[in-house]
Amino acid sequence: MKEKLLELQKNSYVPISNFPVASYLITKDGKEYKGVNVEDASTRAGTCAERSAIFNAITDGVKKGQFKELHIMTSSSDIGMPCFVCRQMISELFEKGCKIYCYNKEGQVVMHTVEELCPYPFSEDDLI
């Protein structure tokens, strides 16, 4: 997965931060969906690699609960974690036991479950 993520980072559009991030989402049936971060000058209209991959899967018809795992690589020597906007989306669409793999640019990896990353999720149940 390391090499695939490194190659995918090249597709990031990051003219401001110069901080490419790549993500692969894998569904329970083994399909893979790619995502990269995309920035713009306002810095608010862009999106993270994790959500980019999730949006691609949803666009292709993948439904809540069909996600298996998510792989994320930053261009840093530090292992990066999903931002809280991404964690919100992950907590809504992935089951609690799904695995989230976070890599640094050297390929070192840390794995967390969705429940570990999002111990107190806000969900549709909270809207009642």
C-alpha positions in Angstrom: 0.0 0.0 0.0 2.9 2.4 0.7 4.0 2.6 -2.9 0.4 3.1 -4.1 -0.1 6.0 -1.6 3.2 7.6 -2.5 2.3 7.5 -6.2 -1.2 8.8 -5.5 0.1 11.8 -3.5 1.4 13.2 -6.9 -2.2 13.9 -7.8 -2.8 16.2 -4.9 -3.5 19.8 -5.7 -1.8 21.7 -2.9 -0.4 25.1 -4.2 -0.7 26.7 -0.8 0.4 24.2 1.8 2.5 22.0 -0.4 1.4 19.2 1.9 0.1 16.3 -0.3 -2.1 13.7 1.3 -3.4 10.5 -0.3 -6.0 8.0 0.7 -7.3 4.6 -0.4 -10.6 3.4 0.8 -11.3 -0.3 0.6 -14.8 -1.7 0.7 -15.9 -5.1 2.1 -16.1 -6.5 -1.4 -12.5 -5.4 -2.1 -13.1 -2.4 -4.3 -10.6 0.5 -3.9 -11.4 4.2 -4.1 -8.7 6.8 -4.3 -8.7 10.3 -2.8 -6.2 13.2 -2.6 -6.4 16.6 -0.9 -7.4 19.5 -3.0 -6.9 23.1 -1.9 -8.0 26.5 -3.2 -7.0 30.1 -2.4 -9.8 30.5 0.1 -8.7 27.4 1.9 -12.3 26.6 2.8 -13.6 25.1 -0.4 -11.1 22.3 -0.7 -11.3 18.8 0.7 -9.1 16.3 2.5 -7.9 13.0 0.9 -10.0 10.9 3.2 -13.3 12.6 2.3 -12.3 12.7 -1.4 -12.0 8.8 -1.3 -15.3 8.5 0.6 -17.1 10.9 -1.9 -15.7 8.8 -4.8 -17.1 5.6 -3.2 -20.5 7.1 -2.5 -20.6 8.5 -6.0 -20.0 4.9 -7.3 -22.9 3.6 -5.2 -21.2 2.4 -2.0 -23.5 2.6 1.0 -23.0 3.2 4.7 -21.7 0.0 6.3 -20.0 -1.3 3.2 -16.6 0.3 4.0 -13.9 -2.0 5.3 -10.7 0.1 5.8 -9.1 3.4 5.0 -5.4 4.1 4.3 -4.0 7.6 4.7 -0.5 8.9 3.9 0.8 12.4 4.6 4.0 13.9 3.1 5.4 14.4 6.6 7.9 12.4 8.6 5.2 12.3 11.3 2.3 10.0 11.1 -0.8 12.2 10.4 -4.3 11.5 11.6 -7.6 12.4 10.0 -8.9 15.9 10.8 -12.1 16.1 12.9 -14.2 16.9 9.8 -13.0 13.6 8.3 -13.4 11.8 11.6 -17.1 12.9 11.6 -17.7 11.4 8.2 -15.8 8.3 9.0 -17.7 7.8 12.2 -21.0 8.1 10.3 -20.2 5.8 7.4 -17.8 3.2 8.8 -18.6 0.5 11.4 -16.9 1.0 14.8 -14.5 -1.9 14.2 -13.3 -0.8 10.8 -9.5 -0.1 10.6 -7.9 3.2 9.7 -4.3 3.0 8.7 -2.2 6.2 9.0 1.2 6.4 7.3 4.1 8.8 7.2 6.1 9.4 4.0 8.5 6.7 5.0 5.7 4.1 5.2 5.6 3.7 8.9 2.1 2.9 9.9 -0.3 3.1 12.9 -3.7 1.4 12.9 -6.7 2.6 14.8 -10.3 1.4 14.7 -13.0 3.9 14.0 -14.1 3.6 17.7 -10.6 4.5 18.8 -10.4 7.6 16.6 -13.9 8.7 17.3 -14.8 7.6 20.9 -17.7 10.0 21.3 -19.3 10.2 17.9 -22.1 12.6 16.9 -24.6 10.7 14.8 -28.1 10.9 13.4 -29.3 9.6 16.7 -28.2 12.9 18.3 -30.5 14.8 16.0 -33.7 13.5 17.6 
